[in-house]
């Protein structure tokens, strides 16, 4: 935060400081960030876990002499759903509670939110009065209310006319021309509203991918949440062509082409300040086109390196390698293991006015100001290799290559790393040692690999245990030692198992990274130049003190962040 900018402290902020719920510096920073994100101070503090919502609500109630209402005691049926537009509820973070005569009582978490009161009064024609509600309970009630408003969408399509999802602002994004087409004016059919509902549900549920899958006698839609696929709905099979056509129109694909795979992009504007991007791919199958949408989260790279799950020594290795003037950092792992987020987190740290940063990706997943991002397109001859050649003519400091797929790209990237540039890229391999052998197998001379590669990160994503319901796992010590735990570490280990509650998915909520971070030491360089295989390299890396994926995973399990079952799922000896 810029220390010169001092926001005037509201009555709410002053009271929270006086009650020692937050400090003055925290209040100043929170006010500034809340203003940027168009949130109230209360919403920002609770959403970011800066202060306890109940304490805030009680302090506000005392300050304003307003009673605190328990919204959970109110039945859903009592809420006058027909009176207030869902858009206003989302926009102002306020919910109608009950109507008495000509007066409408609305629940708010911040009584200073006069704009909400005025706008709802204007749109309803009723006198409005605010009632104080705890922030987390209010958020949950709004979610329930809006879900109920869209309840007609489940597995049945009969009542879609009541849902009111026509007003979503959806744009098709042409990757080549950046032309954007507003399709909101044609959003008038049940199919359109069904697709919009699926997209909204995926965003709300924290899904990373949406799968639309046609089969001979059925059609299903699945979400990938926390790395695990689960079925959400089965629309009628005869709707398959119409669903495919709708998704292709939204992403500006050729709807007449059903024999070849296509790529596209959708931008969904949820509000003036929030938009979600979807990467879309179609694949012709035996019974129609399977369509997969990847939900791109632009905020994921802003989380900071501490949120990714690196251990302290691993984080330091990554930071040291990034701040070297030249060299190559390779991030490796299967699809969906968070490689791009790791790279962009690093780029975000390096993204200063002093550095010229260029990236070549297919496609560009995360938009970041300050980085010159190039969308690679083989259709027009702009390959990774061509983009890299152009970068080297533009005085770069840091180069990011989305993926090293062939010998030509690898050669140019290595030459760039050898001539005073920092190069960051990804590779599809299983471990750090296999990454080196993969480069050698591509045809890169061992000398070039040994002298250019400075750091290799292999990573996986494991589901994080829900803190609300996870309980200690009662496992025999012999079993734990067999799994790979060290006997001396078991005394302080906090191994937990999933239970499941209403706040998580089967005992898990969110994901945590598991990393193998290997710095290429002089010893490893000698092994590479001598033509050592991946087994020799892995053994040498372990002797040098670099934990492999299995050990890093077991350490996460011992810390209670994830379960042993989950570690066994994502890592193998």
C-alpha positions in Angstrom: 0.0 0.0 0.0 1.1 3.5 -0.8 1.7 5.0 2.6 1.0 8.6 1.3 -2.7 7.6 0.6 -4.6 7.8 3.9 -8.3 6.9 3.6 -10.7 8.6 6.0 -11.8 6.2 8.7 -15.5 5.5 8.8 -17.5 5.0 11.9 -17.4 1.2 11.4 -13.6 1.3 11.0 -13.1 3.5 14.1 -15.2 1.2 16.2 -13.4 -1.9 15.1 -10.1 -0.2 16.0 -11.4 0.9 19.4 -12.5 -2.7 20.1 -9.1 -4.0 19.1 -10.7 -6.2 16.4 -8.3 -4.7 13.8 -5.3 -2.4 14.0 -5.3 1.1 12.4 -2.8 0.1 9.7 -4.9 -2.9 8.8 -8.0 -0.7 8.6 -6.3 1.8 6.3 -5.0 -1.0 4.0 -8.4 -2.8 4.1 -10.3 0.4 3.2 -8.1 1.1 0.3 -8.3 -2.5 -1.1 -12.0 -2.8 -0.4 -12.5 0.4 -2.4 -10.5 -1.0 -5.3 -12.5 -4.2 -5.3 -15.8 -2.3 -4.9 -16.6 -4.1 -1.6 -17.7 -2.8 1.8 -15.1 -2.8 4.6 -17.0 -5.5 6.5 -17.2 -7.8 3.4 -13.5 -7.4 2.7 -12.5 -8.1 6.3 -14.6 -11.3 6.5 -13.9 -12.6 3.0 -10.1 -12.3 3.5 -10.2 -13.8 7.1 -8.7 -10.6 8.6 -11.3 -10.4 11.4 -14.0 -12.6 12.9 -17.4 -11.9 11.4 -19.3 -12.3 14.7 -17.1 -9.9 16.5 -17.5 -7.3 13.8 -21.3 -7.7 13.8 -21.6 -7.3 17.6 -19.3 -4.2 17.5 -21.4 -2.6 14.7 -24.7 -3.5 16.5 -23.4 -1.8 19.6 -22.1 1.2 17.7 -25.3 1.9 15.8 -27.7 0.7 18.4 -29.1 -1.8 15.9 -30.2 -5.3 16.9 -28.4 -8.2 15.3 -30.7 -10.5 13.3 -30.1 -14.2 12.9 -31.0 -14.8 9.2 -30.8 -18.6 9.6 -34.0 -18.4 11.8 -35.9 -17.0 8.8 -37.5 -19.6 6.5 -36.7 -19.4 2.8 -40.4 -19.1 2.0 -40.8 -16.0 4.0 -38.3 -14.0 1.9 -40.2 -11.9 -0.6 -38.3 -13.1 -3.6 -40.5 -11.4 -6.2 -39.8 -7.9 -4.9 -36.1 -7.3 -5.6 -34.1 -8.0 -8.7 -31.3 -10.6 -8.2 -28.9 -8.1 -9.9 -29.5 -5.6 -7.0 -29.0 -8.3 -4.4 -25.6 -9.3 -6.0 -24.6 -5.6 -6.5 -25.4 -4.3 -3.1 -24.9 -7.4 -1.0 -28.3 -6.9 0.6 -31.3 -9.3 0.8 -35.0 -8.6 1.4 -36.1 -10.2 4.7 -39.8 -9.4 5.0 -42.4 -6.9 4.1 -44.8 -5.2 6.5 -47.4 -2.9 4.9 -45.5 -0.4 2.8 -42.1 -1.1 4.4 -39.5 -3.5 3.2 -36.8 -4.7 5.6 -33.5 -5.5 4.0 -30.6 -7.5 5.6 -27.2 -5.8 5.4 -23.8 -6.5 7.0 -22.8 -2.8 6.9 -25.5 -0.3 8.0 -23.6 2.6 6.3 -24.5 1.0 2.9 -27.1 3.7 2.2 -26.8 3.2 -1.6 -28.3 -0.2 -1.3 -31.2 1.2 0.7 -31.9 4.0 -1.7 -31.7 1.8 -4.9 -33.9 -0.9 -3.6 -36.4 1.8 -2.4 -36.3 3.3 -5.9 -36.8 0.0 -7.7 -39.5 -1.4 -5.4 -41.4 1.8 -4.6 -41.4 0.7 -0.9 -39.9 2.4 2.2 -36.8 0.5 3.2 -35.3 -0.2 6.5 -32.0 -2.0 7.1 -31.5 -4.8 9.6 -28.0 -5.9 10.7 -27.0 -9.4 9.7 -23.6 -11.1 10.2 -21.5 -11.0 7.0 -20.9 -14.8 6.5 -24.6 -15.6 7.2 -25.7 -12.9 4.8 -23.4 -14.2 2.0 -24.7 -17.8 2.6 -28.3 -16.5 2.5 -27.8 -14.6 -0.7 -26.2 -17.7 -2.3 -29.2 -19.8 -1.2 -31.7 -17.1 -2.4 -30.0 -16.9 -5.9 -29.8 -20.7 -6.1 -33.5 -21.0 -5.4 -34.2 -18.4 -8.0 -32.4 -20.7 -10.5 -33.7 -23.9 -9.0 -35.7 -24.8 -12.2 -32.5 -25.7 -13.9 -31.5 -29.1 -12.5 -32.0 -32.2 -14.5 -35.3 -31.0 -15.9 -35.5 -28.3 -18.6 -39.3 -27.7 -18.3 -39.3 -24.7 -16.1 -36.4 -22.8 -17.6 -38.6 -19.8 -18.4 -38.7 -18.8 -14.8 -34.9 -18.7 -14.3 -34.0 -15.3 -15.6 -30.5 -15.9 -16.8 -31.0 -14.1 -20.0 -29.2 -11.0 -18.9 -25.7 -12.5 -18.5 -23.2 -10.5 -20.6 -21.3 -13.1 -22.6 -18.7 -12.3 -25.2 -17.0 -14.5 -27.8 -13.3 -13.7 -28.0 -11.5 -14.2 -31.2 -7.9 -15.1 -30.4 -6.6 -13.8 -33.7 -8.4 -10.5 -34.1 -9.4 -9.9 -30.5 -12.8 -9.1 -31.9 -15.5 -9.4 -29.3 -19.1 -10.2 -30.1 -21.9 -9.4 -27.6 -24.3 -12.3 -27.6 -26.5 -11.1 -24.8 -29.3 -10.0 -27.2 -29.9 -13.6 -28.4 -30.0 -15.2 -24.9 -33.7 -16.0 -25.0 -34.0 -19.8 -25.3 -34.1 -22.6 -22.7 -30.8 -24.0 -24.1 -29.1 -20.6 -23.6 -30.3 -20.4 -20.0 -29.3 -24.0 -19.3 -25.8 -23.4 -20.6 -25.5 -20.1 -18.6 -26.7 -21.9 -15.4 -24.1 -24.7 -15.9 -21.4 -22.0 -16.2 -22.6 -20.1 -13.1 -22.8 -23.3 -11.1 -19.3 -24.3 -12.1 -17.9 -20.9 -11.0 -19.8 -21.0 -7.7 -18.7 -24.5 -7.0 -15.0 -23.7 -7.6 -14.7 -26.1 -10.6 -11.7 -25.9 -12.8 -13.1 -27.7 -15.9 -16.6 -28.4 -17.4 -17.1 -31.5 -19.5 -20.1 -31.7 -21.9 -20.1 -35.4 -23.1 -22.4 -37.0 -25.6 -22.8 -40.8 -25.7 -25.1 -43.2 -27.7 -28.1 -43.1 -25.3 -27.2 -40.4 -22.9 -25.6 -37.0 -22.4 -23.9 -35.9 -19.2 -22.2 -32.8 -17.8 -19.3 -33.1 -15.3 -17.3 -30.7 -13.3 -13.8 -31.1 -12.1 -13.6 -29.8 -8.6 -10.3 -30.0 -6.6 -8.9 -32.3 -9.3 -11.8 -34.9 -9.1 -14.5 -35.2 -11.8 -18.2 -35.6 -10.7 -21.4 -35.6 -12.6 -23.8 -32.7 -12.1 -26.6 -33.2 -14.6 -27.9 -35.4 -17.5 -29.9 -33.3 -20.0 -31.9 -35.2 -22.6 -29.7 -36.8 -25.3 -31.5 -35.2 -28.2 -30.3 -31.8 -27.0 -26.6 -32.7 -27.7 -26.4 -30.9 -31.1 -28.1 -27.8 -29.8 -25.8 -27.6 -26.7 -22.8 -28.0 -28.9 -24.0 -25.3 -31.3 -24.7 -22.9 -28.4 -21.2 -23.4 -26.9 -19.6 -23.0 -30.3 -21.5 -19.7 -31.0 -20.5 -18.4 -27.6 -16.8 -19.1 -28.3 -17.0 -17.9 -32.0 -16.2 -21.3 -33.6 -17.4 -22.6 -36.9 -20.7 -24.3 -36.1 -20.8 -26.1 -39.4 -17.5 -27.9 -38.8 -18.2 -31.0 -36.8 -15.3 -33.2 -38.0 -12.3 -31.4 -36.7 -11.3 -30.2 -33.2 -11.6 -26.4 -32.6 -10.4 -24.0 -30.0 -12.2 -20.9 -28.7 -12.6 -18.5 -25.8 -15.6 -17.1 -23.9 -15.6 -14.0 -21.6 -18.5 -13.9 -19.1 -19.0 -10.6 -17.4 -20.5 -11.1 -14.0 -20.4 -7.4 -13.0 -18.6 -4.3 -14.0 -15.5 -5.3 -12.1 -15.5 -9.1 -12.4 -15.2 -11.2 -15.6 -14.5 -14.9 -16.0 -12.7 -16.4 -19.0 -13.3 -19.8 -20.3 -11.0 -21.7 -22.7 -13.1 -23.9 -24.9 -12.1 -27.0 -26.9 -14.3 -29.3 -29.0 -13.4 -32.9 -29.9 -15.4 -34.9 -32.5 -16.4 -38.3 -30.9 -18.4 -41.3 -32.0 -21.7 -39.8 -31.0 -21.2 -36.0 -31.3 -18.8 -33.4 -30.1 -17.3 -33.5 -26.6 -16.7 -29.9 -25.4 -14.5 -29.1 -22.5 -14.3 -25.6 -20.9 -11.4 -24.7 -18.7 -12.2 -21.9 -16.2 -9.4 -19.4 -16.2 -8.9 -17.6 -12.9 -7.0 -14.3 -13.5 -6.5 -13.9 -9.8 -4.7 -17.2 -9.3 -1.3 -15.7 -10.1 -1.8 -12.9 -7.6 -2.1 -15.2 -4.6 1.7 -14.9 -3.9 4.3 -17.6 -3.6 3.4 -18.4 0.1 -0.1 -19.5 -0.9 1.1 -22.2 -3.4 2.4 -24.6 -0.7 6.2 -24.4 -1.2 8.3 -25.4 1.8 10.6 -22.7 3.1 13.8 -24.2 1.6 12.0 -24.9 -1.8 10.6 -21.4 -1.9 14.1 -20.0 -1.3 15.6 -22.1 -4.1 12.8 -20.8 -6.5 13.3 -17.2 -5.5 17.2 -17.4 -5.8 16.9 -19.0 -9.3 14.4 -16.4 -10.5 16.7 -13.5 -9.5 19.7 -14.8 -11.4 20.5 -12.8 -14.5 20.4 -15.8 -16.7 19.5 -19.5 -16.7 16.4 -21.7 -17.3 13.7 -22.7 -14.8 11.6 -25.6 -15.9 8.3 -26.5 -14.3 7.1 -30.0 -15.0 4.0 -32.1 -14.3 0.9 -33.5 -15.9 -2.0 -31.4 -17.3 -3.8 -29.5 -14.6 -1.1 -29.7 -12.0 -0.7 -25.9 -11.7 2.4 -25.4 -13.8 1.1 -22.1 -15.3 0.1 -20.7 -12.0 3.6 -21.4 -10.6 5.3 -19.7 -13.6 3.0 -16.7 -13.4 3.5 -16.3 -9.7 7.2 -16.1 -10.4 6.6 -13.7 -13.3 4.5 -11.5 -11.0 7.4 -11.2 -8.6 9.8 -10.3 -11.5 7.2 -7.9 -13.1 8.8 -4.5 -12.4 9.3 -1.5 -14.6 13.0 -2.3 -14.9 12.4 -5.6 -16.7 11.2 -6.4 -20.1 9.2 -9.7 -19.9 7.7 -11.5 -22.9 5.7 -14.7 -22.9 4.6 -17.1 -25.7 1.7 -19.3 -24.9 -0.9 -21.5 -26.6 -3.3 -20.2 -25.4 -2.7 -17.3 -23.1 -4.4 -18.4 -19.8 -3.7 -15.6 -17.4 -3.7 -12.0 -18.5 -1.2 -9.9 -16.6 -0.4 -6.2 -17.1 3.3 -5.5 -17.6 4.0 -8.7 -19.5 4.1 -8.8 -23.3 2.0 -11.9 -24.0 1.9 -13.5 -27.4 -0.8 -16.0 -28.4 1.0 -18.7 -30.5 -1.0 -19.6 -33.6 0.2 -22.4 -35.9 -2.5 -21.4 -38.5 -0.6 -18.2 -39.4 2.9 -19.6 -38.8 3.5 -18.0 -35.4 5.0 -21.0 -33.7 6.8 -21.0 -30.3 10.1 -21.0 -32.2 9.1 -18.0 -34.3 7.9 -16.1 -31.2 11.2 -16.8 -29.4 13.2 -15.6 -32.3 11.3 -12.3 -32.2 11.7 -12.0 -28.5 15.4 -12.1 -28.8 15.3 -9.1 -31.2 13.4 -7.1 -28.6 16.0 -6.8 -25.8 14.3 -9.2 -23.3 15.3 -9.7 -19.7 12.8 -12.6 -18.9 11.3 -14.9 -21.5 8.4 -17.3 -20.7 7.7 -20.2 -23.1 4.3 -21.8 -22.5 5.6 -25.3 -23.3 8.7 -26.8 -24.9 7.2 -29.3 -27.4 9.9 -29.8 -30.0 13.7 -29.6 -30.6 13.6 -26.3 -32.4 11.8 -24.5 -29.5 14.1 -26.2 -26.9 17.3 -25.2 -28.8 16.3 -21.5 -29.1 15.2 -21.4 -25.4 18.5 -22.9 -24.3 20.5 -20.5 -26.4 18.6 -17.6 -24.9 19.4 -19.0 -21.4 23.1 -19.2 -22.3 23.2 -15.6 -23.7 22.2 -13.7 -20.6 18.4 -14.2 -20.4 16.2 -15.7 -17.8 14.0 -18.3 -19.5 11.0 -20.0 -17.8 9.1 -22.8 -19.3 7.0 -26.0 -18.8 7.5 -29.6 -19.8 5.3 -32.6 -19.5 7.3 -35.1 -17.5 6.8 -37.0 -14.2 9.8 -35.9 -12.1 12.7 -33.5 -12.1 15.2 -36.2 -13.2 13.0 -37.3 -16.1 12.9 -33.7 -17.3 16.7 -33.7 -17.9 16.5 -37.0 -19.8 13.6 -35.7 -21.8 15.6 -32.8 -23.1 18.5 -35.1 -23.9 16.2 -37.4 -25.8 14.9 -34.5 -27.8 18.4 -34.1 -29.1 19.8 -31.3 -27.0 23.6 -31.9 -26.4 24.3 -32.8 -22.8 26.7 -29.9 -22.4 24.0 -27.4 -23.3 21.5 -28.9 -20.8 24.0 -28.9 -18.0 25.1 -25.3 -18.5 21.7 -23.7 -19.1 19.2 -25.4 -16.8 19.4 -23.9 -13.3 16.3 -25.2 -11.6 13.7 -27.9 -12.2 10.4 -28.0 -10.4 8.1 -31.1 -10.6 4.7 -30.6 -9.1 1.3 -32.1 -8.3 -1.9 -30.8 -6.7 -3.4 -32.7 -3.8 -6.8 -32.0 -2.2 -6.5 -30.0 1.0 -8.3 -31.4 4.1 -11.2 -29.3 5.3 -10.2 -27.7 8.6 -13.8 -27.8 9.8 -14.3 -31.6 9.8 -11.0 -33.4 9.4 -10.1 -35.6 12.4 -6.9 -37.5 13.5 -6.2 -40.7 11.6 -5.5 -43.7 13.8 -2.9 -45.6 11.8 -0.4 -48.1 13.1 3.2 -46.9 13.3 4.4 -49.9 11.2 2.0 -48.9 8.4 3.2 -45.3 8.4 6.9 -46.4 8.2 6.0 -48.7 5.3 4.5 -45.8 3.5 7.8 -43.9 3.8 7.6 -41.9 7.0 10.8 -41.5 9.1 10.4 -42.9 12.6 11.8 -39.7 14.3 9.2 -37.6 12.4 6.2 -39.6 13.6 6.3 -38.2 17.1 5.3 -34.7 16.0 3.2 -35.8 13.0 -0.4 -34.6 12.8 -1.9 -37.1 10.3 -5.6 -36.5 9.6 -8.3 -38.1 7.6 -11.3 -36.7 5.7 -14.8 -36.8 7.2 -17.1 -34.6 5.2 -19.4 -31.7 6.2 -21.6 -29.1 4.6 -18.7 -26.8 4.0 -16.5 -29.1 1.9 -16.6 -31.8 -0.8 -16.2 -35.2 0.9 -13.8 -33.9 3.5 -11.7 -31.8 1.2 -11.7 -28.1 0.3 -9.3 -26.5 -2.1 -5.9 -27.9 -3.1 -2.3 -27.7 -2.0 0.8 -28.0 -4.1 3.4 -30.8 -3.7 6.8 -29.9 -5.1 10.1 -31.4 -6.0 12.5 -28.5 -6.4 16.0 -29.5 -7.7 18.8 -27.0 -8.2 21.3 -28.2 -10.8 24.4 -28.4 -8.7 28.0 -29.0 -10.1 27.6 -32.7 -9.2 24.4 -33.0 -11.2 26.0 -31.1 -14.1 28.8 -33.7 -14.2 26.3 -36.6 -14.2 24.3 -34.9 -17.0 27.5 -34.5 -19.1 28.5 -38.1 -18.5 25.2 -39.2 -19.9 23.6 -40.3 -16.6 20.1 -41.6 -16.7 17.1 -40.4 -14.7 17.6 -43.0 -11.9 21.2 -41.8 -11.3 20.1 -38.2 -11.4 17.2 -38.8 -9.0 19.6 -40.6 -6.5 22.1 -37.8 -6.7 19.4 -35.1 -6.2 18.2 -37.0 -3.1 21.8 -37.2 -1.7 22.1 -33.5 -2.3 19.1 -32.9 0.0 16.4 -32.2 -2.5 13.2 -34.0 -1.5 11.4 -35.9 -4.2 7.6 -35.7 -4.7 6.8 -38.6 -2.4 8.8 -37.2 0.5 7.3 -33.7 0.0 3.9 -35.2 -0.1 4.4 -37.2 3.1 5.6 -34.0 4.8 2.4 -32.3 3.8 0.4 -35.3 5.3 2.5 -35.1 8.5 1.6 -31.4 8.8 -2.1 -32.3 8.5 -2.7 -30.3 5.3 -3.8 -33.4 3.3 -4.5 -37.1 3.9 -2.2 -40.1 3.3 -4.8 -41.5 0.9 -4.6 -38.3 -1.2 -0.8 -38.4 -1.2 -1.0 -42.1 -2.4 -3.3 -40.9 -5.2 -1.1 -38.2 -6.6 2.4 -39.7 -5.9 4.0 -43.0 -6.4 7.3 -44.5 -5.3 
